[in-house]
Amino acid sequence: MTAGFDALESRGEVAQLILADGSPPIQGRSFGAATTVSGEVVFNTGMVGYPEALTDPSYRGQILVLTFPLIGNYGVPDESIRDEFDLPTYFESNEIHIAGLVVSSYSWEHSHWAAHKSLAKWLKDNNVPGIYGVDTRALTKKIREVGALLGNLVVNPPQSLPQTIEFSDPNKRNLVAEVSTKTVKVYGENNSTNIIAYDCGMKFNIIRYFVDTHKVRLTVVPFDYDLEANPSNIPWEGLFLSNGPGDPTMCPQTIKSIQYALELEPPRPIFGICLGNQLLSLAAGAKTYKLKYGNRGMNQPCVDLRSGRCYITPQNHGFAVDSSSLPPMWKPLFINANDLTNEGIVHTDKPFFSVQFHPEASGGPLDTSFLFDKFVGHVRKISQPLVLQNGLAFQQKAYKKVLLVGSGGLSIGQAGEFDYSGSQCIKALKEEGIEVILINPNIATVQTSTEKNDVTPGADKVYFLPIRPNVVMDIIHKEKPDGIIVSMGGQTALNVGVQLWNSGELQKAGVKVLGTQIPAIEATEDREIFSEKLKEIGETIALSYSATNVQEALDAANKIGYPVLVRAAFALGGLGSGFADNDEELKELALKAFTTSNQILIDQDLRGWKELEYEVVRDASDNCITVCNMENFDPLGVHTGDSIVVAPSQTLTNREYFMLRKTALKVVRHLGIVGECNIQYALNPKSEKYCIIEVNARLSRSSALASKATGYPLAYVATKLSLGKDLVSIRNSVTKTTTACFEPSLDYCVVKMPRWDLKKFNRVSNKLGSSMLSVGEVMAIGRSFEEVIQKACRMVNPALDGLEGVESGLTSDDIPLEDQLRTPTDTRLFAVQRALEEGWTVDKVHDCTKIDKWFLSKLQNIAMMRKACVECGDIKQLFGQNGYDRMKTLKMAGFSDKQVR
């Protein structure tokens, strides 16, 4: 533990960000090289991928502001690790290209199996300054309002600024010349299909896509290579124009070569990305212009004007093409769904096209990587399929009356979250002028309230009856609805829907299931069907077998090997589940599980792996997005409802985050889900190995959390989608102007903490496992993990001033502390904090709990700060020196006034 007040003092040298608009210097602390730089200040909204962003040549000369507040969490990988093409595996070039880095909060302790060094050391090694402690939200807002600004990042600034401050505008330099290769280089020498790639600042993942994925012989040339003269006699069948930094008009040599290629007969295919889109447009005779602040991030929605499909794209550019200046025979190919700027062009008669975004991503989603297939297909003279709209928008059925099946009686795992989703569903249906019939046995809920207003319009008729198949059919016969929604009432509503569909009663009554169809729901609920479905697309679940009797369960367990997880199929909140270490324990658990279901599941034990989940939304036109991803504080083995959950994930790299996202979209599309669903993963903490735990083809507890954490109304949108609408046409409920086909990019952190009432009952174990025990939960929002975990503690237990160990009164003096750490219970968090307060190392606590070291390091920060407050014994002494900085440090870490008094 750090002695004295060190834990309260800001680390790093004093630093300033000085903007050219004349505003007061922005104060902060250095965590990079002690040097001064000048550049254009821009922002990136990505929540992961700082190693990829910093090595992206398109950022050349820019001071990069990262809007996500927690940076450095997973360190930096080893630069010496190279792939088969001798390219650094984890980076997009051989050097850092940004001029400087600006972040809100820097994580001095990182945690990841692939980390080789800290972000701070990496910056210092490359002589790049970094500043933290900046209000990046306010800075981003300023840039959005006034446009990109020039700025100077100064480490150890003088006491007084000079009267005249000089700023350097990188856009006046030929940045492409700075980042382009100086020699001709061939990748994939033994491959067929010759493509020339103009390197204007090309990211390495583009090379990988061409050479590894598509087996192309790629010849990379400098930006000013004369294609007409072709001095190196390079054979070529197609031309690729790469991304790059700066103003495209500063590349006349490249434009001249493109113009030569455009005139060739027969035409040779041309494909451009980012700057390449602007260069192709200029060569064709169009104009470009500088955007106010550019599009830089990983969540820009772009609409394919051929099909109407919307794709989530990564972008990094400050210039754009003026669509109105395109000459004859050229048309816009993509547009930005938010600001309607040009995102791509295409020739109407020849195989020439380009896009403003990055199909190769890294970082970001790979949703548009099919454009590489299209280009290489053109080069190989493979006929490309015609891309058209699916016409579903013209086939929407008009519904007049819909039956909404609410949740069963309030219980553990089935409570307020489904009141939330049901209320949102009613609101969406009423907006469409649909009469809503609700069955819900719970009187004290919002959706059954008789008080109606614009926010909660309420159902037209409410039946306070149990959710049972015969009761639902009685209501159907009486009300004669033409549609039914079973995905808003949890497992109870879903099970009733499945039963009524399989019996044929819904079909006989002419009632259509809205949203995800029953066969798709069954595919997610039946483990064997689910496993087969995943095998069809090359994905796997944890080793798992179903059983219909105890002997089958024993056979399955011995086939997998103990310990195993035993759980009931079609069960709510992990009801009737647990871990078995031997045959006797298995028999006991199996008999218990069979009381709730006629089928039980025997799963591989993955305790200790990270547990993550993604909330996915898909419409009938196959637009598919992930709205939120979440990471469990506790490793796998504790039911999600009993685990502290953090949104967004804090310890995933770009590769891991988008690997799991890509899988989520693939699975959801293959299953045919329409609306909202939740997919849960187990991720090996020491590799990129993962497996799928389950898919919930309905609104779940996590959906309510994700909705509130992101501001994206999942139930509302899912209802609209179930009526046949598409994501592009639905408006963003926050902005009212942009599309709902987007993925929120948060600049804050959210923690969900469960609440238990186990002490109210005698002889009830407080051990946590696969069966949910919590009766409620709180959600805390803040800009640091320390802040949100302390807020959550105060909300879940008003008797607490914050996160405390011994003084919480929730740890035991009679049970060895190590035992309290090893066994997940409702009070383990406070035992962890006690251990850290008593001087246990992060490594030692991790060995006992398997909680990620990054989370533990943040708890250790709280312990050290609290120790400094306690040891000072006097508030005047605490704030006598550096009072402002110390108070700011404590408040940013979530300390309440009571804790610092």
N, C-alpha and C positions, 0 to 999 in steps of 0.2 A: 504494500500500500504506500502511496506517496505521502510523505510527511508534510506537516505545516499547511500552507495555503497554496501549494503548487497546483493542486487540482482545480483551483479557482482562477488561476492566472492563464491568460491566453498564450498559446504556444506560437512560436514563429515570430519573425521580425515584423515591425510595423510596415504596412503597405497601403497604397492609395490607388484608386482608379479615378483618373481625371478625365472628364468628358469635355468635348469641344464646344458644348452648348453654353459653357460658362457657369454651370451649376457648381455648388460646393463639391470638393473632392469627396469621394466615397471611401470611408475608412474601412480597413480590414487588417488581416494578418497574413503573412507570407507562408506558403507551404511548398514553394518550389525554389527555383534558382533566385539568388539575390541579384537581380539585374532589372533594368528598365527597358520597356518595349513600347512601341507605338503601333496602332493598327485600327482596323474597323471593328467596332464592338457589335457583335451579333449574338443571337441566342438560339439554342437548340432545345427542343422540348422532349427529347428522348429520355426514358427512365432508366435505360441501361446502355451499355456500349461506349463508354468513354475511351477505351483503348482504340477502338475502331474509328471513333470520331476524331481523336487527336492526330491520327496518322492518315486521315483522309486529305489528299492534296487539294481538294476543293476549298479547304479552310485556310489556305496559304495566306499569311499576313493578317489574320483576323484574331481579335481577342474574343474568345468564345465564352459565353455565359451559359451555364447549364442550369435549366430551370428546376430540374429535380433536386431537392435540397440535400440529399444524403449521398455524397460522392466519395469514392475510394474504398467502398465496402469490401470488394473482392480483389483488391490489389491489381497487379499487372502481371501478365504471364511472361514466360521466358522468351526473350527476343531471339535467342539462339536456336530455338526449335524451328526447323524448316520442313516444308512439305516436299513432295517428290519433284517439284519444279524449282526447288531452292528458294522458295518464297517463305517469309516468316508466317507461320501457321496462324497466329492470332492477331496479325496486324494488316493494315491496308497499304502500307508502304514501308520503306526502310528508315523513316525518320518521323519525328513529330513536326507537323506543318503549322500548327497554330502559333500565333505570336505569344499569347498568354491565356491563362485559364482563370475564370471567375466562378466561384461556387458559394453556396450559402453555408453549408456545414461540411467540413472535411473529416473523414474517419481516419484517425491516426492509427487505429488498429484495424487490420483487414483479415478476412478469413475466406480462403478458398483453396481447394486442392491444387489448382493450376497456378496459383499465385507464386511469383518468383521474387517480387519486390513490391514495395509500396508505390502508390501513385506519386507521392512526394519525392521519393528517391529517383523515380523515373524522370520526373520533370527536372530535377537537379542535374542528373546525368546528361540531359540533353539541353541544359542551359535555358530552360523555359520557365518563366515566373508563373506563380499561381497565387491567388488571393482568396481567402475564405472569410466568413463573417459578414458577407455582403447580403443585403436584402435583395436577392435576385428577383423576387416577385415584383417589387417596385421598379427595379431596373428594366425588367422585361416590359412592364407596362409603359415605361417612358419610351423605349425603343419602338413599341407598337404605335404609340401616339405620334412621335416626331420622326420616326424612321431611323435607319441605321446611323450610328454616330461614330465619329472618330474619337479615339481615346488613347491615353497613356497609362500603362500599368507601372507604377513606381514602387520599388522596394527601398525602405529606409529613406523616405523623402526628406528634403531639407525643412527646417523649421518654418520658413516662409516661402511661398511659391514666387517664382519670377513674374514680373508684370506681363511678359509675353511668353506664351507657351506654344511651342511648335508641335504640330501633329502631322504624322505621315499618313497619306492616303494610299493604301496598297493597290487600289484600283487604277492608279496612274502608272503602276509598274506593269511590265509584261509578265504577269504571274505564271502564265502557261510556260513561258520560256524557262522560268526558274524550276519548274517541277517536271518538265518533260524529259524523257530519256535522251541521252546525247548520242546513243549508238543504236543500230538496228540489232534486234535480238529475236531469235526464233524459239517458240515454245511448242512442244509436241512435234518434234522433228519427224517422227515416224508416222504421224497421223496423216490422213488424207484430208481433202477440202482445205484449200488455201485462202486464208482471210488476212488482210492487212488491217492492223489496228493503229489508228493515230493516237499516240499517247499525249494527251493534253493535261495529264494529271491522273492517269488511269489507276483505279483501285485494283489491288491484287485479286480480289474475288472475281472480277471480270475475267481475268486470265484463267482462273480455275474453272469457271463456268464453260468457257470455250474449249479449253484443252482437256480437262478431266471429264466433265459431264457430256460434252458433245464431240469429243475426239477430233477437234479441229487442229490443223497446223497453223498456228497464229504467229504472224510476223509483226512485232511491235516496232513502230518507226517513230522518229522525232516529229513534233508538231509541224515543223517546217520542211518535212521531206517532200521533194518535188515528185508527185505521182506521175505526171506526164513524162518527165525525163526518166524516172525510175532508175537512178544511177546504180542501184544494187541489183538490178534485174530480178526483182522479187515477183514470183508468180502469184497471181491473186484472182480469186473468183468472187470475192465479196469484200466490202469496205465497212469497217467499224470505226465510229467516232466516239471517243471516250468522254467521260466527265472531266472537269477541270475547274480552276478558279478564275475569278475576274471577269472582265469585259470581253465578250466574244469578238467585238470589232477590232481587238488588238491582235487577231490571228489572221492577217490577210493571206499569208502563205498557205495556211490550211484551207481557207475558203477557196483559194485559187485551185488547189488540187481537187477539192470536192466538186467544183464547177466542171472541171475536166471529166471527172467520173460521171457526172450527171448527163453529159452529152454522148457518152459511149453507146454504140449500137452493135450488137444487142445490149440492152442495159444489164449492168451487174448490180446485185442487191446492195443496198446501203442501209445501215442501222446506226442510229446515234442515241446517246444517253446524256442527259443533263446538259452540259456545255455543248455536247455533240448535237443536241436538238436545236440549240441556238445557231450553231455553225451551219447545219444543214439548211435552216431557214434563211440565213443570210446568203448562202450560196444560191438558193432558189430565187432570191430576189425579195424576200420579206424583210421586216425590220424587227429589232429587239429594243427593249427598254429596261431601265433599272427599277426593280420593285422597291416599295417603300422600306420594307425590312426583310424581304425574302421569305422563303419557306424552308425551314431547317428543322427536321424532326423525323419521326417514324410513323406518324399517324395521319398523313394527308390523304383524304378520300378523293379518288380520281375516277371519273365516269368514262367508260369506253363508249364512244358515240356510235359505234356499230351495234352494240348489243344492249346498251343501257345498264350493263353491270357496273358496279362500283367496287373499286379495289383500294385497300389500304396500302399506301406507298411511303417509303422513306425518301426524303428529299434534302438537298443542300445546295441552294442556289440563290443568287441575288438579282439575276436578270431573267427576263421572260420574253417570249415571242409575241408579237402583236398579231393576233389572228386575222384582224381586218386587213393586214398588209400582204397576206398570202396571195401569190400570183395564181392565175388560172391553172387548173389541174392539180392544185394542192389544197388539202382540206385539214381542218383540225381533227385529230385522232382521239385525244383525251382532253377533258377539261376538269379543272378543280371543282369539286362539288360544293366547296365553301365560297371561294371568291370568284369562281368562274374564269380564272385565268387559264391560258393555254397550257396544256400538259403533254402535247404531242402533235405531230403533223404526219400526213401520209400523202403520197402521190396517188392520184386516182387511177393511173394507167400503168405505172411502173413499180417495181419492188423497192421503193424508197420509203422509209419511215423512221421516225425517231420519237423519243419520249423525254419528258423533262425530269422524271423521277428515276430512281435507281432499282431496276429489276433484280440486280445482283445483291442488293441490300448490304448487309455487313457494315454497320448495324441496321437492323430493322427487319420487317417481314418480307418474305419471298413470294408474295401472292401473285406478282406479275412476271415471275421468272419464265413463264411460257413464251414471252416475247423472244427469248433466245432461241427457243424451239422454232418459232416462226421464221426468224432471220436465217438460221442455219438451214432450215427446210427450203427457203427460197434459193440459197446458195447451191444446195444440192439438187435443185430443180424438182423438188418434191411438191406436188400439188398441195396447196394449203386450204384447209376447210373454210367454207364461207361462214362468217360470224354474223349472226342475226339475233334480234330480240326474240324471246320465246313466246310472246303473245299472251302470256298469262294475265297481263293487266287488263286485257279485253274479255277475260273469261271469269271475272270475279262474280261470285254468287251474292245476291243481296239477301241478307238475313233480317227477319223481322222480329223474331223472338228467340232468345238464347237462355238456356238453363246453365247457371254457374253452380258447380258443386264445390261448396266450401269444405273446410277441414272438419274432422270429427271433433268430439269434445276436447277441450283444451287439456293438454297433457305434456309431459316431457317430450320434446322433439316435434311438437305440433301445437304451436301457440301463436303469439303475436305476429310472427313472420308471414303466416298465411292470411291473417287479417289484413296486413299491409298489401300483399299481392292481390288479394280479392278486391280490395277497395280500388286499387289502381285499375284492375280489370273492368270493374263496373264503370269507372270514369271513362275509359276508352270506348266501351260499348255504347254508353249514353251519348258520347260525342258523335257517334255514327247513327244516332236516332233509333237504336235497337231497344226493344223492350227486354228488360232483364228480370229473370226469375231466379231467386237465390234460395238454395237449401243450405242451412247452417244452424246447428243446434246451439250455438253459443250466443247468449243474449247480450252479454257485455262486450261487444266488439263494435268497431267503427263501421264495418260493412253492413251490419244488421241494424244500425241506428236509424231511427225514424227522422232524425234531424238531417235535412238535405240542403246542400248549398252548391255553389259552382265547384268548390274543391272536392267535396264528397257528395256527389249527386244522389247516391243511394239507389238500391234496386227498386223496381216497380212493385215487386211482391216478394215477401220473405217467408219461407217455411222453416220454422224452428223444429226441425225433425232430425232424427239420427241419419247419418250417411250410410244407408244400407241399400243393396240392389233393389229390393222389393219396394222400398219407400221412394227411391228415385224414379222407378218405373210408374208408380202411382201418380207422382207429380207430372211425369211426361204425358201420361194418358189424360190427365185433367187439363194441363196447360197447352199441350200440343206445340212445343217449341220446334223450330227447324234446325237448331244447333245446340250442342252441349260442350262445355269447357270443363275438363277434368284435371288440368295441369296446374291449377291455382290453389288446390286444397291439400297439398302434400300427398303422402303415401296412401292415406285413407281414400281420398277422392280418386286417385289413380287406380287403386285396386278395384273400386266399384266400377269404374269405367271399363277396365279390362274384363271383368266378369260379365257385364251387360253386353259387351261386344262379342265375346266368345259364345254367349248364349243365343246371340242373334236377335235379342230384343230391341237393341237400338236400331238395327237395320230394318226390322219389321215395322217399327214405329216411324221410320223415315227421318230419324234424327242423325245429323252428321256430326261427327267428332271434329271440333275445330282445332287447328294447330297440328302438332305431331300426332300421327295416326297410331292406332293401337298396336299394329304389328311392330312398329319401331319402338314403342314403349316396352313391349314384351321382350324385344331383342336386348334391351338394356337391363331388364329385370331378371331374365332367365340366364344364369351364369353360362350354361353350355352354349346357348344360342349366341350370347354376347362374345364368348371366346371364339366361336367359329366365324362370326362377323369380322372380328379383328384380324383373324388369320388371313381373311380374304384381302386385306390391305396391308399385310406385313407388319401388323402391330400385335403386341402381346399383353395379356394381363398377368398378374402374379400367378404363379402355379396354383391352380384351383380345381377342385372337383365338387360336384354336387352329390348329395346322398338323400335317399328317401327312407332309410332306416339306419339303425345304429351300426349294424355290421358293415354296410357300405361306407359309413363314416369312418370306421376303424380301418378299413382297407385303404381308403383315400389318405388318411393321416399317415399310415405306415409307408405309403407310396411316396408322399412328399417328404416325410421325415419330421420328427418333433423338434421344436414346438410348432404348433399350428394355430390358426385363428378359426374358431367355429362361430358361424353366424347363420341366422335364419334368412331365407330368401323372402323377398316381398315384405321386409320388415321395416319399421320406422325407428329411426334413432339408434340403430344397432341393437334393437331389442333382442334379448336371448342370445347374446354373443359373448365371447371371451376367449382367452388363450389356454390351450391345453398342452402340458408338458409330457403327458404319458397317456396310456390307454384308459386308465381309471378316470382321470380328469376329463378326457374326451367323452366317455360314456355319460358322465354327469352333465356336461354342457350340452351334449347332443339331445338327451332326454328333455332338458329344459327348452332347447330351441324348437324341438318338435311340437311343443305346446302352442307355439305361435305360428307355425308354418308346416306344410307337409313336405317341404324340401329345405335341406340345410346345405351350407357351403363350407367346405374345408379349404382354407387358404394358406398359402406359404406365409411364414412369419417374416415380416420385413421391418420389425421394430428397429429403430435407430436410423432408418432412411428418412430423408426429408419428405414431408407431405405438402403437396401443392395442389391448387385447384384453379381452374379457369372458368369464367362465366362466358358462355358462347351464345350468340344470337344468329339465327339464319332465317332468311325468308324463302318463299316459294320460287323466287327467281335465282336462287343460289348465291345471293349476296351473303357473306358470312364474316362476322367480326367477333373479336374477344373484347368484352367490355372491361373486365377487371381480372387480374390474377392475384392470388393470395397465397401466403406462406404460413404454415403453422410454426409457432414458436417451439412447441414440443415436437420431437421426432415422431415418426409413425408408431402407432401403438395406442395412442389416446384418441378417442373419438373426436372428430372436428368440433362437434358441439361442446366438448369439454376442454378444448385447447384454446390457448391465446392465439389469435389469428392476426397476421399483419398484412396490410394491403398498401401499396403493391409489394411484391416480394422484394427482399432486401439483399439476399445473398446469391442471386442468380446472375450469371454473366449474360451477355447478349446472345451467345451461342445457345446456352441452356434455355433462356427465356423464349426465344423464337423457335427452338427445336420443339419445345412442348406446345407452343402456340400452333405451329404447323401441323403437329399431330392432332391437336384438338379440332382444327378445321377439317382435316381429312376424315376423322372419325365421325364427326357430326354430319358431314355431307354423305358419307357412306351409309349411315343409319337412316338418313332421310328425315332428320328432325326439322320441324318448322316452328319457330318461336324461340324459346330460351331453354338452355340446359346447362348443366354443370358437369365438368369432367375433372376427376381427381387422379393425381399421380403419386407414385413413390419414386423418388430420385436418389440414387446412390450418392452419398455425400463425398465420395472419393473418386468419382468418375462421372461421365455423362450417360451412364446406363440408367434407364428408367423403365417402369412398367405402369400400365393403366390399372387403377384400382377399380373404378366404376364410373358410369355415366348416369346422372339423374336427368331423365327426359321430362323435367317439370321444374317449376319454380321451387326453390329450396330455401333453407335457412340462410345459406350463403348468398342466395340471390338478393334477399332483403338487405343483407350487409353490403353487398356490392353496389346496390342501387343507392343506398345512403352514402356510401363512401365516395362514389364517383359523381353523384348527381344524375346518373343515367337511369330513367325509370323503366327497369327491365320488364316488369309485369305489364305496364301500360303499353310498351312497344310490342311485347310478345302477343298481346291481345290484338293489336292492330294487324300484326303479321298473320295471325290465325284467321283473320277475315279476308286474307288474300292481298293485302297491301304490301308494298316492298319498302325496304329500309331507306332507299334514296328519296322516296316521296314523303316519308314521315319527317316532320320538322324536329330539330333539336329542342327539347323542352326548356333548355336554359337560355339559348340565344334567340329562339323563335324564328331564326332566319336560315341557319345552316342545317345540313341534313343530319338525320339520326344514324346514318351509315358512317360512323366514326368511332374511334377508340380513344376514350378519355386518357389524357396524359396528365398525371397528377403532379402538383408541385408541393405536396404535403404527404404525410404518413398517417395511416389509420391503424388503430389497434382495437380488436374486439376481445373483450375479456368476459368469460362466463361467470355466472353467480350460482352458487350452490346453497341449499338449505339442509345439508346432510345432518347437521348437528341437532336438528329438530327431532330426529328419530333415534331411538335407542337401538343398539346392536346393528347399526347400518355402517358398512365399511365406507371409508372415504377414499379408497383406492380407485383410480381412474383407469379405464381400459377402453375396450371397443364398444361398450354399451353406454349410451349417453345418460348422464345423471344431472346435468345442470338444469335449472328452472328459469333462467333468464340470462341476459348478457347486456353489457354496456359497450358503447363505441366512443373512442376518443380520437380527436383529430389534432395534429400539430405538425411542426416543421422539423422535429427531431424525434428519434425513438425514445430517448430519455423522457422527453416531454409527454408523449402520448401514454407511455406505460405508467407514469406517475399519475396522470389525469385519470386513467382507467381505474387504478387502485382506489383513488378517492371516490370515484363514482360507484364502484361495485361495493364498497364498504365505507360508508360515511364516517366511521370511527377512525379511519386511517387518515394521516396527514399526507401520505405519499407512499412510495415503496420503501418499506423498512423491514429489517430482519428481526432482531430480538424485540424491539419495541413494538412490533406489530401485535405481539401476543399470540401469534398464530403458529409459532414453532414450539417444539417440545424439548424440555430439558431431560426427559426420561428416555427418549429414543435417540440412539447415536445419530449425529448429524448426517453421516454418510448414508445411513439407511433412509433418512428422510429425503435425501437427494436421489437415491437409486429408484425409489418407488414413486411413480406418478400419483399424486394426491391433489386434493383441492387447495392444499397449502404449500405445495412444493416450491412455488415461486418465492415465497417468503423464506423458506429454508435455504434456497439458493442465495438470496440476498444476505442472509445471516452468515453463510459460509464466506461470502466475499467481504463482508464487514469484518469478519474474524481473521482475514488475511489469506484465505485460500486463493490459490492461483486460478486463473481462467482455465488452464489446462486440466487442473485437478477436478474442478467442477464439471468440466466437459466430459471427463472420463466417467464420472458417476451418472450424468444425466443424458449425454449425447446431444444436448442442446447446442446449436451452432455457436462457435466461439465469438462470432460477431455480436450476437445478441448478448452473450455473457460479458463481453468487453464493455457494452453500453451500461449494463447493470453495475459493473465495477466502477464506471465513471460516477454513477449515482452514489455508490458506497463511499468513494473517496471524497466527493463533494460534501456529503453528509458528515463524514468524519471531520472535515475541516471546519464545518459550522459548529459541531458539537465541541471540538477541542478549543475553539477560540473563547468560548464561554461568555462572550460579551459582544453585542451587535456593533458597538463603536469600534472595537478592535477588529471585528470582521470586515468592516467597510472603511476603516481608517485610512487605508492606502488602496489606491486603485479601486475605489468604491464603485464607481460606475461600471467598470469592466467586470468586477466580481458579481455585482447584482445581475448584470446582463447574462453572465454565464449561468448563474443559478436559475434565473427565470427561463432561459432557453432550454434548460434541462428539466423544466417542469416543477421546480420547487415552489411550494405555496408559501404565503407569508408566515404561516405557523411554523414551517420547517426552518426558516431563516431567523426567527426571533430568538 
